[in-house]
């Protein structure tokens, strides 16, 4: 990510004749906020109900920062020298970004060599070249994730660094200097990108999330802010500063709320949500650069600034190190493991920044040794991409690879254990939809989910129309997981969409009506018919509702349907009511797993 540390006061010209913008410690504070959100996201995963499930938006905060800073630097250079030296700009970017990236590729290669499974090794081998040459964002759209997948955001930024200076330079030829028309043009481009993002968004399609043509949005918003601020006199007066602080507090609340609650699959994210977040980030940028702002002083808190200074390395090294420091190698879990990972990540990021990144970045431009080091790193990365021994998977289908992991989990189940599979929507996601098993012998439990979609909600019509299509896909996918994993016991959780109105034969039917009931029963029956013969019985887990174990009226209606279905198929289906302790547990669903594990083996959740 673009960094601001060490730049000279605005308007100054260094020995190379480059205009600089004033260093603002508060911007490093914003970087700390962004990278903290990303760290929580990488640690807990997108399906987590913990703080940080929307931490992926830390990337958009970085994007807005980069759009603002790069544009400010280019405008300052144009103002002080009369031109934008593209070659010099790109060389500075290479010296700033490549050292840490090359170290990240080295970490990934080491993991692939010593610890990775065959499939992980293949994924890393395939991801090295896209990471090195900055097209990882396009690569991840058609390939499984690897420890190098987070470099997708670097790819978008590097593409921005290649294109934006040229575009800005041409715009300055037309307008000669920043003008309102120029500001409107760039802002209009940001709005056009937001509209385009809403147009191309499709559920289960990664284009809107990863593509350069959509994620350039926050960069354009940051650039618009940089241009706009050149058109006004700063610093502003006390009244304006107070107004900026009020707006920044509101923006900060929105940012933190988004970090805690937004998800990558939400339709609202792509229908204005990303634009709203980028505007909130821009508001924080205004406050962070406004003298006498209280928000600026808060963001300039030294611990935040210190984290922001090394945030680039923290972002890059987090996923490889989290993957290497797994429970099996550290013999830790929970908070102790989290703390160890954070300490190691911060330590590695600081050492990298202090002894590798900064010396290369700060070396005089006429010194050759930084380029020798970088060239050597590139050569080693290419050698790793060629020399890593990895066989291609039997199928390149993302769906096949997704299902294969459950096949492997089925093979890994200890002999004599009961294989339990939990399927559903958000409730199942809480139990971990990343195919990591809950091992509490004699139960070997795995959860699979389609977030926002349940087994009986294939035709549900909720408030979010963007989830209609994936819900149609969920039944077949979850049944496919069951065929691969081959559980003896299959549990189905109630999803919020299960207790909403439905669209049946083109018309909307109300929750609780006879048509609604008949359609829910038909969906359950259709799902059961797709299950493998290994499934000895099915457990329908009744809804918890908003107040622990007491369901609301709509959930109670869905529970009643499930009871009727279980009564009609009592030889193979039962209903289980989770206790309040399981319903209230939002720490990864441990209490729910324990209840399911105990009940499965004690017969408490088995059919009568």
VEXDREN-2710 file (C-alpha; in Angstrom, 1 decimal):
% VEXDREN-2710
k/r/px/py/pz
1/UNK/0.0/0.0/0.0
2/UNK/1.2/3.6/-0.7
3/UNK/2.9/5.0/2.4
4/UNK/3.4/8.6/3.5
5/UNK/6.3/8.2/6.0
6/UNK/9.3/10.5/5.6
7/UNK/8.0/12.9/3.0
8/UNK/9.0/16.5/3.2
9/UNK/6.7/19.5/3.8
10/UNK/4.3/20.4/1.1
11/UNK/5.8/22.6/-1.6
12/UNK/9.4/21.6/-0.7
13/UNK/11.7/20.3/-3.5
14/UNK/14.3/17.7/-2.7
15/UNK/17.7/17.2/-4.4
16/UNK/16.0/15.4/-7.3
17/UNK/13.6/18.2/-8.0
18/UNK/10.5/16.3/-6.9
19/UNK/7.6/18.2/-5.2
20/UNK/6.5/16.6/-1.9
21/UNK/3.4/16.7/0.2
22/UNK/3.4/17.3/4.0
23/UNK/3.8/14.1/6.1
24/UNK/0.7/13.5/8.2
25/UNK/1.1/11.0/11.1
26/UNK/-2.7/10.7/11.2
27/UNK/-2.6/8.9/7.8
28/UNK/-0.4/6.2/9.3
29/UNK/-3.1/6.0/12.0
30/UNK/-5.7/5.3/9.3
31/UNK/-3.4/2.6/7.9
32/UNK/-3.3/1.1/11.3
33/UNK/-7.1/1.0/11.4
34/UNK/-7.2/-0.6/8.0
35/UNK/-4.6/-3.2/8.6
36/UNK/-6.1/-4.1/12.0
37/UNK/-9.4/-4.9/10.3
38/UNK/-7.7/-7.0/7.6
39/UNK/-5.8/-8.9/10.3
40/UNK/-9.0/-9.8/12.1
41/UNK/-10.5/-10.8/8.8
42/UNK/-7.5/-13.1/8.0
43/UNK/-7.5/-14.5/11.5
44/UNK/-11.2/-15.4/11.8
45/UNK/-12.4/-15.7/8.2
46/UNK/-15.3/-14.2/6.2
47/UNK/-17.9/-16.5/7.9
48/UNK/-17.0/-15.3/11.4
49/UNK/-19.6/-13.7/13.5
50/UNK/-16.8/-12.0/15.4
51/UNK/-15.7/-8.4/15.1
52/UNK/-13.8/-8.3/11.8
53/UNK/-16.1/-10.2/9.4
54/UNK/-16.1/-7.1/7.3
55/UNK/-12.4/-6.5/7.7
56/UNK/-11.8/-7.1/4.0
57/UNK/-12.9/-3.4/3.7
58/UNK/-9.6/-2.4/5.2
59/UNK/-8.3/-2.9/1.6
60/UNK/-10.7/-0.2/0.4
61/UNK/-9.5/2.1/3.1
62/UNK/-6.0/1.5/1.8
63/UNK/-7.2/2.1/-1.7
64/UNK/-8.7/5.5/-0.8
65/UNK/-5.5/6.4/0.9
66/UNK/-3.4/5.5/-2.1
67/UNK/-5.7/7.3/-4.5
68/UNK/-5.4/10.4/-2.3
69/UNK/-1.6/10.3/-1.7
70/UNK/-0.5/9.3/-5.2
71/UNK/-2.6/12.1/-6.7
72/UNK/-1.3/14.6/-4.2
73/UNK/2.3/13.6/-4.9
74/UNK/1.8/13.8/-8.6
75/UNK/0.1/17.2/-8.4
76/UNK/2.9/18.5/-6.1
77/UNK/5.5/17.3/-8.6
78/UNK/3.7/18.9/-11.5
79/UNK/3.4/22.1/-9.5
80/UNK/7.0/22.3/-8.5
81/UNK/8.7/21.0/-11.7
82/UNK/6.2/21.6/-14.4
83/UNK/5.9/17.9/-15.4
84/UNK/5.4/14.4/-14.1
85/UNK/8.5/12.2/-14.5
86/UNK/6.9/8.8/-15.2
87/UNK/10.1/6.8/-15.2
88/UNK/11.2/8.2/-11.8
89/UNK/7.8/7.6/-10.4
90/UNK/7.6/4.0/-11.4
91/UNK/11.2/3.3/-10.2
92/UNK/10.2/4.7/-6.8
93/UNK/7.2/2.5/-6.7
94/UNK/9.2/-0.6/-7.5
95/UNK/11.8/0.1/-4.8
96/UNK/9.0/0.7/-2.3
97/UNK/6.8/-2.3/-3.1
98/UNK/8.9/-5.1/-4.5
99/UNK/11.2/-6.0/-1.5
100/UNK/8.3/-7.0/0.9
101/UNK/6.4/-8.7/-2.0
102/UNK/9.5/-10.8/-2.8
103/UNK/9.9/-11.7/0.9
104/UNK/6.2/-12.8/0.9
105/UNK/6.7/-15.0/-2.1
106/UNK/9.7/-16.5/-0.3
107/UNK/7.6/-17.2/2.7
108/UNK/4.9/-18.8/0.5
109/UNK/7.6/-20.9/-1.3
110/UNK/9.0/-22.1/2.0
111/UNK/5.5/-23.1/3.2
112/UNK/4.9/-24.9/0.0
113/UNK/8.3/-26.7/0.2
114/UNK/8.1/-27.9/3.9
115/UNK/4.5/-28.0/5.1
116/UNK/1.9/-27.6/2.3
117/UNK/-0.4/-30.4/1.0
118/UNK/-0.1/-31.4/-2.6
119/UNK/-3.1/-29.2/-3.6
120/UNK/-1.8/-26.2/-1.6
121/UNK/1.6/-26.6/-3.2
122/UNK/0.1/-26.6/-6.7
123/UNK/-2.0/-23.5/-5.8
124/UNK/1.1/-21.6/-4.6
125/UNK/3.1/-22.6/-7.6
126/UNK/0.4/-21.3/-9.9
127/UNK/0.1/-18.0/-7.9
128/UNK/3.7/-16.9/-7.8
129/UNK/3.9/-15.4/-11.3
130/UNK/0.6/-13.6/-11.0
131/UNK/1.7/-12.2/-7.6
132/UNK/5.1/-11.1/-9.0
133/UNK/3.8/-9.4/-12.1
134/UNK/0.7/-7.9/-10.5
135/UNK/-2.2/-9.7/-12.1
136/UNK/-3.2/-11.8/-9.0
137/UNK/-6.6/-10.2/-8.9
138/UNK/-7.5/-11.7/-12.3
139/UNK/-5.8/-15.0/-11.3
140/UNK/-7.9/-15.5/-8.1
141/UNK/-11.1/-15.3/-10.1
142/UNK/-10.5/-18.6/-11.8
143/UNK/-8.2/-20.4/-9.3
144/UNK/-8.5/-21.7/-5.7
145/UNK/-7.2/-19.4/-3.0
146/UNK/-3.6/-19.7/-1.7
147/UNK/-1.4/-17.9/0.8
148/UNK/-0.6/-15.5/-2.0
149/UNK/-4.2/-14.6/-2.7
150/UNK/-4.0/-11.3/-0.6
151/UNK/-1.7/-9.9/-3.2
152/UNK/-4.7/-9.3/-5.4
153/UNK/-5.1/-5.9/-3.8
154/UNK/-1.4/-5.0/-4.6
155/UNK/-2.1/-6.0/-8.2
156/UNK/-4.9/-3.4/-8.4
157/UNK/-2.8/-0.7/-6.8
158/UNK/0.1/-1.4/-9.2
159/UNK/-2.2/-1.3/-12.2
160/UNK/-3.4/2.1/-10.8
161/UNK/0.2/3.2/-10.5
162/UNK/0.8/2.3/-14.1
163/UNK/-2.3/4.0/-15.6
164/UNK/-3.2/6.9/-13.3
165/UNK/-0.1/9.0/-13.7
166/UNK/-0.5/8.9/-17.5
167/UNK/-4.2/9.8/-17.3
168/UNK/-3.6/12.6/-14.8
169/UNK/-0.7/13.9/-16.9
170/UNK/-3.0/14.0/-20.0
171/UNK/-5.7/15.7/-18.0
172/UNK/-3.2/18.4/-16.9
173/UNK/-2.4/19.0/-20.5
174/UNK/-6.0/19.8/-21.1
175/UNK/-6.7/21.8/-18.0
176/UNK/-3.1/22.9/-17.2
177/UNK/-3.9/22.9/-13.5
178/UNK/-6.5/21.3/-11.2
179/UNK/-9.9/22.8/-11.8
180/UNK/-13.5/22.1/-10.8
181/UNK/-14.2/20.5/-14.1
182/UNK/-11.3/18.1/-13.5
183/UNK/-12.6/17.3/-10.1
184/UNK/-16.1/16.7/-11.4
185/UNK/-14.7/14.4/-14.2
186/UNK/-12.8/12.2/-11.8
187/UNK/-15.7/12.2/-9.3
188/UNK/-18.0/11.3/-12.2
189/UNK/-15.8/8.4/-13.1
190/UNK/-16.0/7.1/-9.6
191/UNK/-19.9/7.3/-9.7
192/UNK/-19.8/5.6/-13.1
193/UNK/-17.7/2.8/-11.7
194/UNK/-20.1/2.4/-8.8
195/UNK/-23.0/2.0/-11.3
196/UNK/-20.9/-0.4/-13.4
197/UNK/-20.2/-2.5/-10.3
198/UNK/-23.9/-2.8/-9.5
199/UNK/-24.5/-3.8/-13.2
200/UNK/-21.9/-6.6/-13.3
201/UNK/-22.5/-7.9/-9.8
202/UNK/-23.8/-11.5/-9.8
203/UNK/-24.1/-13.8/-6.8
204/UNK/-21.3/-16.4/-6.7
205/UNK/-19.3/-14.4/-9.3
206/UNK/-16.0/-12.9/-8.1
207/UNK/-15.8/-10.3/-10.9
208/UNK/-17.3/-7.4/-8.9
209/UNK/-15.0/-8.1/-5.9
210/UNK/-11.7/-8.7/-7.6
211/UNK/-11.7/-6.9/-11.0
212/UNK/-9.8/-3.7/-11.6
213/UNK/-12.7/-2.1/-13.3
214/UNK/-14.8/-2.3/-10.1
215/UNK/-12.3/-2.0/-7.3
216/UNK/-10.8/1.2/-8.8
217/UNK/-13.7/2.9/-7.1
218/UNK/-12.1/3.8/-3.8
219/UNK/-8.9/4.9/-5.6
220/UNK/-10.9/7.3/-7.8
221/UNK/-12.7/8.7/-4.7
222/UNK/-9.3/9.3/-3.1
223/UNK/-8.0/11.0/-6.2
224/UNK/-11.1/13.2/-6.4
225/UNK/-10.5/14.3/-2.8
226/UNK/-6.8/15.2/-3.6
227/UNK/-7.9/17.3/-6.6
228/UNK/-10.7/18.9/-4.7
229/UNK/-8.5/19.9/-1.8
230/UNK/-6.2/21.8/-4.1
231/UNK/-9.1/24.1/-5.0
232/UNK/-9.7/25.4/-1.5
233/UNK/-7.6/27.4/0.9
234/UNK/-6.5/25.4/4.0
235/UNK/-6.4/25.4/6.9
236/UNK/-10.0/26.1/7.4
237/UNK/-11.5/28.1/10.3
238/UNK/-12.7/26.8/13.7
239/UNK/-16.3/26.3/12.6
240/UNK/-15.4/24.4/9.5
241/UNK/-12.9/22.3/11.5
242/UNK/-15.7/21.4/14.0
243/UNK/-18.0/20.4/11.2
244/UNK/-15.3/18.2/9.7
245/UNK/-14.8/16.5/13.0
246/UNK/-18.5/15.8/13.4
247/UNK/-18.6/14.3/9.8
248/UNK/-15.5/12.3/10.6
249/UNK/-17.0/10.8/13.8
250/UNK/-20.0/9.7/11.8
251/UNK/-17.7/8.3/9.0
252/UNK/-15.6/6.5/11.6
253/UNK/-18.8/4.9/13.1
254/UNK/-19.8/3.8/9.6
255/UNK/-16.4/2.3/8.9
256/UNK/-16.3/0.4/12.2
257/UNK/-19.8/-0.8/11.7
258/UNK/-18.9/-2.0/8.2
259/UNK/-15.8/-3.8/9.6
260/UNK/-18.0/-5.6/12.1
261/UNK/-21.0/-6.5/10.0
262/UNK/-20.6/-6.3/6.2
263/UNK/-19.9/-9.4/4.2
264/UNK/-18.3/-10.0/0.8
265/UNK/-21.4/-11.7/-0.5
266/UNK/-23.8/-9.0/0.3
267/UNK/-25.7/-7.6/-2.7
268/UNK/-25.9/-4.2/-1.0
269/UNK/-22.1/-4.0/-0.9
270/UNK/-22.0/-3.8/-4.7
271/UNK/-25.1/-1.7/-5.0
272/UNK/-23.7/1.5/-3.4
273/UNK/-22.0/0.0/-0.3
274/UNK/-18.5/0.3/-1.7
275/UNK/-19.1/3.9/-2.8
276/UNK/-20.6/4.8/0.6
277/UNK/-17.6/3.2/2.4
278/UNK/-15.1/5.1/0.1
279/UNK/-16.9/8.4/0.8
280/UNK/-16.6/7.6/4.5
281/UNK/-12.9/6.9/4.1
282/UNK/-12.5/10.2/2.2
283/UNK/-14.2/12.0/5.0
284/UNK/-11.7/10.5/7.5
285/UNK/-8.9/11.6/5.1
286/UNK/-10.1/15.2/5.2
287/UNK/-10.1/15.2/9.0
288/UNK/-6.7/13.5/9.2
289/UNK/-5.2/16.3/7.1
290/UNK/-7.0/19.2/8.7
291/UNK/-4.9/21.1/11.3
292/UNK/-6.6/21.5/14.8
293/UNK/-8.9/18.5/14.0
294/UNK/-9.6/16.3/17.1
295/UNK/-9.8/13.3/14.8
296/UNK/-6.4/14.1/13.4
297/UNK/-4.9/14.2/16.9
298/UNK/-6.5/10.9/17.8
299/UNK/-5.3/9.2/14.6
300/UNK/-1.8/10.5/15.3
301/UNK/-1.6/8.5/18.5
302/UNK/1.9/7.0/18.5
303/UNK/1.0/3.3/18.8
304/UNK/-1.3/3.7/15.9
305/UNK/1.3/5.5/13.8
306/UNK/3.9/2.9/14.7
307/UNK/1.5/0.1/13.4
308/UNK/0.7/2.2/10.3
309/UNK/4.4/2.6/9.5
310/UNK/4.8/-1.2/9.1
311/UNK/1.3/-1.9/7.8
312/UNK/2.4/-2.9/4.3
313/UNK/4.5/-5.7/5.7
314/UNK/1.8/-6.7/8.2
315/UNK/-0.7/-7.0/5.4
316/UNK/1.5/-9.0/3.2
317/UNK/3.0/-11.4/5.8
318/UNK/-0.2/-12.1/7.8
319/UNK/-1.7/-14.9/5.7
320/UNK/1.5/-16.9/5.1
321/UNK/2.5/-16.6/8.8
322/UNK/-1.1/-17.4/10.0
323/UNK/-1.0/-20.5/7.8
324/UNK/2.4/-21.6/9.0
325/UNK/1.5/-21.0/12.7
326/UNK/-1.4/-23.4/12.7
327/UNK/-2.6/-25.3/15.8
328/UNK/-0.9/-28.5/14.8
329/UNK/2.5/-26.9/14.6
330/UNK/2.2/-24.5/17.6
331/UNK/0.0/-26.8/19.8
332/UNK/-2.0/-23.7/20.7
333/UNK/-5.5/-22.6/20.0
334/UNK/-7.9/-19.7/20.7
335/UNK/-6.5/-16.5/22.2
336/UNK/-3.0/-17.8/22.9
337/UNK/-2.6/-18.8/19.3
338/UNK/-4.0/-15.4/18.1
339/UNK/-1.6/-13.5/20.3
340/UNK/1.4/-15.6/19.2
341/UNK/0.5/-15.0/15.5
342/UNK/0.1/-11.2/16.1
343/UNK/3.5/-11.0/17.8
344/UNK/5.2/-12.9/15.1
345/UNK/3.5/-10.9/12.3
346/UNK/4.5/-7.6/13.9
347/UNK/8.0/-8.7/14.6
348/UNK/8.6/-10.0/11.0
349/UNK/7.0/-6.8/9.5
350/UNK/9.2/-4.5/11.7
351/UNK/12.4/-6.4/10.8
352/UNK/11.5/-6.3/7.1
353/UNK/10.7/-2.6/7.3
354/UNK/13.8/-1.6/9.3
355/UNK/16.5/-3.8/7.7
356/UNK/15.2/-4.5/4.1
357/UNK/12.5/-2.2/2.9
358/UNK/13.8/1.1/4.2
359/UNK/17.4/0.7/3.2
360/UNK/16.4/-0.2/-0.3
361/UNK/13.8/2.6/-0.5
362/UNK/16.1/5.3/1.0
363/UNK/19.2/4.5/-1.0
364/UNK/20.3/7.3/-3.3
365/UNK/18.9/6.9/-6.8
366/UNK/22.4/6.5/-8.4
367/UNK/23.2/3.4/-6.3
368/UNK/23.0/0.1/-8.1
369/UNK/22.8/-2.3/-5.2
370/UNK/19.0/-2.0/-4.6
371/UNK/18.3/-3.0/-8.1
372/UNK/20.8/-5.9/-7.8
373/UNK/18.9/-7.1/-4.7
374/UNK/15.5/-6.7/-6.4
375/UNK/16.7/-8.4/-9.6
376/UNK/18.0/-11.3/-7.5
377/UNK/14.7/-11.6/-5.6
378/UNK/12.8/-11.7/-8.9
379/UNK/15.1/-14.4/-10.2
380/UNK/14.6/-16.5/-7.1
381/UNK/10.8/-16.0/-7.2
382/UNK/10.8/-17.2/-10.8
383/UNK/13.0/-20.1/-9.9
384/UNK/10.6/-21.1/-7.1
385/UNK/7.7/-21.0/-9.6
386/UNK/9.5/-23.3/-11.9
387/UNK/11.2/-25.6/-9.4
388/UNK/8.4/-26.3/-6.9
389/UNK/7.3/-29.9/-7.4
390/UNK/3.6/-30.0/-7.7
391/UNK/1.2/-32.0/-9.8
392/UNK/-1.9/-30.4/-11.3
393/UNK/-5.2/-31.5/-9.7
394/UNK/-7.3/-33.9/-11.6
395/UNK/-9.8/-31.2/-12.4
396/UNK/-9.5/-27.5/-12.6
397/UNK/-13.1/-27.0/-11.8
398/UNK/-13.6/-24.7/-8.8
399/UNK/-16.7/-26.6/-7.9
400/UNK/-14.9/-29.9/-8.0
401/UNK/-12.0/-28.6/-5.9
402/UNK/-14.5/-27.2/-3.4
403/UNK/-16.2/-30.6/-3.1
404/UNK/-13.0/-32.6/-3.0
405/UNK/-12.0/-31.1/0.4
406/UNK/-15.1/-32.8/1.9
407/UNK/-14.1/-36.1/0.2
408/UNK/-10.7/-35.8/1.9
409/UNK/-12.3/-35.0/5.2
410/UNK/-14.5/-38.1/4.9
411/UNK/-11.3/-40.2/4.3
412/UNK/-9.6/-38.5/7.3
413/UNK/-12.4/-39.4/9.8
414/UNK/-11.1/-41.7/12.5
415/UNK/-12.2/-45.3/12.3
416/UNK/-15.2/-45.9/14.4
417/UNK/-16.2/-42.3/14.7
418/UNK/-19.6/-41.0/13.7
419/UNK/-19.4/-38.6/10.7
420/UNK/-21.7/-35.6/11.3
421/UNK/-22.4/-33.0/8.6
422/UNK/-24.2/-29.8/9.4
423/UNK/-25.6/-27.9/6.4
424/UNK/-27.6/-24.6/6.1
425/UNK/-27.0/-20.9/5.9
426/UNK/-25.7/-18.4/8.4
427/UNK/-26.1/-20.7/11.4
428/UNK/-24.1/-23.4/9.7
429/UNK/-21.5/-20.8/8.7
430/UNK/-21.1/-19.9/12.4
431/UNK/-20.0/-23.5/12.9
432/UNK/-17.2/-22.9/10.4
433/UNK/-17.9/-23.3/6.6
434/UNK/-14.2/-23.6/5.8
435/UNK/-14.3/-27.4/6.0
436/UNK/-12.3/-27.6/9.2
437/UNK/-13.6/-30.5/11.3
438/UNK/-14.8/-30.5/14.9
439/UNK/-12.9/-33.5/16.4
440/UNK/-14.6/-34.6/19.5
441/UNK/-14.5/-38.4/19.4
442/UNK/-16.5/-40.4/18.7
443/UNK/-18.0/-37.6/16.6
444/UNK/-16.2/-36.2/13.6
445/UNK/-18.2/-33.1/12.6
446/UNK/-17.9/-30.8/9.6
447/UNK/-20.1/-27.8/8.6
448/UNK/-20.9/-26.6/5.1
449/UNK/-22.9/-23.5/4.4
450/UNK/-24.3/-21.2/1.8
451/UNK/-24.4/-17.9/3.6
452/UNK/-27.9/-16.2/3.4
453/UNK/-29.4/-19.4/2.0
454/UNK/-30.8/-22.5/3.6
455/UNK/-31.7/-25.9/2.4
456/UNK/-35.4/-25.0/2.1
457/UNK/-35.0/-21.5/0.9
458/UNK/-34.2/-22.2/-2.7
459/UNK/-37.1/-20.0/-3.8
460/UNK/-37.2/-17.6/-0.9
461/UNK/-38.0/-14.0/-1.5
462/UNK/-36.4/-11.8/1.2
463/UNK/-35.4/-8.2/1.4
464/UNK/-32.2/-8.8/-0.5
465/UNK/-33.1/-9.7/-4.1
466/UNK/-29.5/-10.4/-4.9
467/UNK/-29.6/-13.7/-2.9
468/UNK/-32.3/-15.3/-5.0
469/UNK/-30.0/-16.9/-7.5
470/UNK/-27.5/-18.4/-5.0
471/UNK/-30.3/-19.8/-3.0
472/UNK/-31.4/-21.8/-6.1
473/UNK/-27.9/-23.2/-6.2
474/UNK/-27.6/-24.0/-2.5
475/UNK/-29.6/-27.2/-2.4
476/UNK/-27.6/-28.9/-5.1
477/UNK/-24.2/-27.7/-3.7
478/UNK/-25.0/-28.8/-0.1
479/UNK/-26.3/-32.2/-1.3
480/UNK/-23.0/-32.5/-3.3
481/UNK/-21.1/-31.9/-0.1
482/UNK/-23.1/-34.7/1.6
483/UNK/-22.3/-37.1/-1.3
484/UNK/-18.5/-36.3/-1.0
485/UNK/-18.3/-36.5/2.8
486/UNK/-20.7/-39.4/3.3
487/UNK/-22.0/-38.6/6.8
488/UNK/-23.9/-41.0/9.0
489/UNK/-25.8/-38.1/10.5
490/UNK/-26.8/-35.0/8.7
491/UNK/-28.1/-31.9/10.5
492/UNK/-29.9/-29.1/8.8
493/UNK/-30.1/-25.6/10.4
494/UNK/-32.9/-23.1/9.8
495/UNK/-31.8/-20.1/7.8
496/UNK/-33.4/-16.6/8.1
497/UNK/-34.6/-17.0/4.5
498/UNK/-36.5/-20.1/5.6
499/UNK/-38.9/-17.9/7.6
500/UNK/-39.6/-15.4/5.0
501/UNK/-42.2/-15.1/2.2
502/UNK/-41.7/-17.3/-0.9
503/UNK/-42.1/-17.0/-4.6
504/UNK/-44.1/-20.1/-5.7
505/UNK/-45.1/-20.5/-9.3
506/UNK/-44.4/-16.8/-10.0
507/UNK/-46.4/-15.4/-7.1
508/UNK/-45.5/-14.4/-3.6
509/UNK/-46.9/-16.5/-0.8
510/UNK/-47.0/-15.3/2.8
511/UNK/-45.0/-17.1/5.6
512/UNK/-47.2/-19.5/7.4
513/UNK/-49.8/-19.9/4.5
514/UNK/-50.7/-23.4/3.2
515/UNK/-48.8/-22.8/-0.1
516/UNK/-45.8/-21.6/1.9
517/UNK/-45.9/-24.7/4.1
518/UNK/-46.3/-27.1/1.1
519/UNK/-43.4/-25.5/-0.7
520/UNK/-41.1/-25.8/2.3
521/UNK/-42.1/-29.5/2.7
522/UNK/-41.4/-30.0/-1.0
523/UNK/-38.0/-28.4/-0.7
524/UNK/-37.0/-30.6/2.3
525/UNK/-38.2/-33.7/0.4
526/UNK/-36.2/-32.7/-2.7
527/UNK/-33.1/-32.2/-0.7
528/UNK/-33.4/-35.6/1.1
529/UNK/-33.7/-37.4/-2.3
530/UNK/-30.3/-36.1/-3.3
531/UNK/-28.5/-37.4/-0.2
532/UNK/-26.3/-40.5/-0.4
533/UNK/-27.3/-43.8/1.2
534/UNK/-24.6/-43.3/3.9
535/UNK/-26.9/-40.9/5.7
536/UNK/-28.7/-43.0/8.3
537/UNK/-30.8/-40.1/9.7
538/UNK/-31.4/-36.4/9.3
539/UNK/-31.8/-34.0/12.2
540/UNK/-33.7/-30.8/11.7
541/UNK/-32.3/-28.2/14.1
542/UNK/-35.1/-25.9/15.2
543/UNK/-34.5/-22.1/15.1
544/UNK/-33.0/-20.3/18.0
545/UNK/-34.8/-17.0/17.4
546/UNK/-33.5/-13.5/18.5
547/UNK/-33.8/-14.2/22.3
548/UNK/-31.7/-17.3/22.8
549/UNK/-33.8/-20.5/22.8
550/UNK/-37.2/-18.7/22.3
551/UNK/-38.0/-18.4/18.6
552/UNK/-40.0/-15.6/17.2
553/UNK/-43.4/-16.1/15.5
554/UNK/-42.0/-16.7/12.0
555/UNK/-39.4/-19.1/13.2
556/UNK/-42.0/-21.0/15.2
557/UNK/-44.0/-21.5/12.0
558/UNK/-41.0/-22.9/10.3
559/UNK/-40.3/-25.1/13.3
560/UNK/-43.9/-26.4/13.0
561/UNK/-43.3/-27.3/9.4
562/UNK/-40.2/-29.2/10.3
563/UNK/-42.0/-31.1/13.1
564/UNK/-44.7/-32.1/10.6
565/UNK/-42.1/-33.4/8.2
566/UNK/-40.2/-35.3/10.9
567/UNK/-43.5/-36.8/12.1
568/UNK/-44.3/-38.0/8.5
569/UNK/-40.8/-39.5/8.2
570/UNK/-40.2/-40.6/11.7
571/UNK/-38.1/-43.6/10.7
572/UNK/-35.3/-41.3/9.3
573/UNK/-35.9/-37.7/10.4
574/UNK/-36.1/-36.0/13.8
575/UNK/-36.3/-32.5/15.1
576/UNK/-33.9/-31.2/17.8
577/UNK/-34.3/-28.1/19.9
578/UNK/-30.9/-26.5/20.7
579/UNK/-30.5/-25.4/24.3
580/UNK/-30.1/-21.7/25.2
581/UNK/-26.4/-22.2/25.8
582/UNK/-25.9/-23.3/22.2
583/UNK/-28.1/-20.6/20.8
584/UNK/-26.3/-17.9/22.7
585/UNK/-22.8/-19.0/21.7
586/UNK/-21.3/-16.8/19.0
587/UNK/-17.7/-17.8/19.5
588/UNK/-17.4/-20.1/16.6
589/UNK/-20.4/-22.3/17.7
590/UNK/-18.4/-24.4/20.2
591/UNK/-21.4/-25.0/22.5
592/UNK/-23.5/-25.9/19.4
593/UNK/-20.8/-28.4/18.3
594/UNK/-20.6/-29.9/21.8
595/UNK/-24.4/-30.3/22.0
596/UNK/-24.6/-31.9/18.5
597/UNK/-21.6/-34.2/19.3
598/UNK/-23.1/-35.3/22.6
599/UNK/-26.6/-35.7/21.2
600/UNK/-25.5/-37.6/18.1
601/UNK/-23.9/-40.3/20.1
602/UNK/-26.3/-40.3/23.0
603/UNK/-29.3/-40.5/20.7
604/UNK/-30.7/-37.2/21.9
605/UNK/-30.9/-35.9/18.3
606/UNK/-31.5/-39.2/16.7
607/UNK/-34.9/-40.2/15.3
608/UNK/-37.3/-42.0/17.7
END
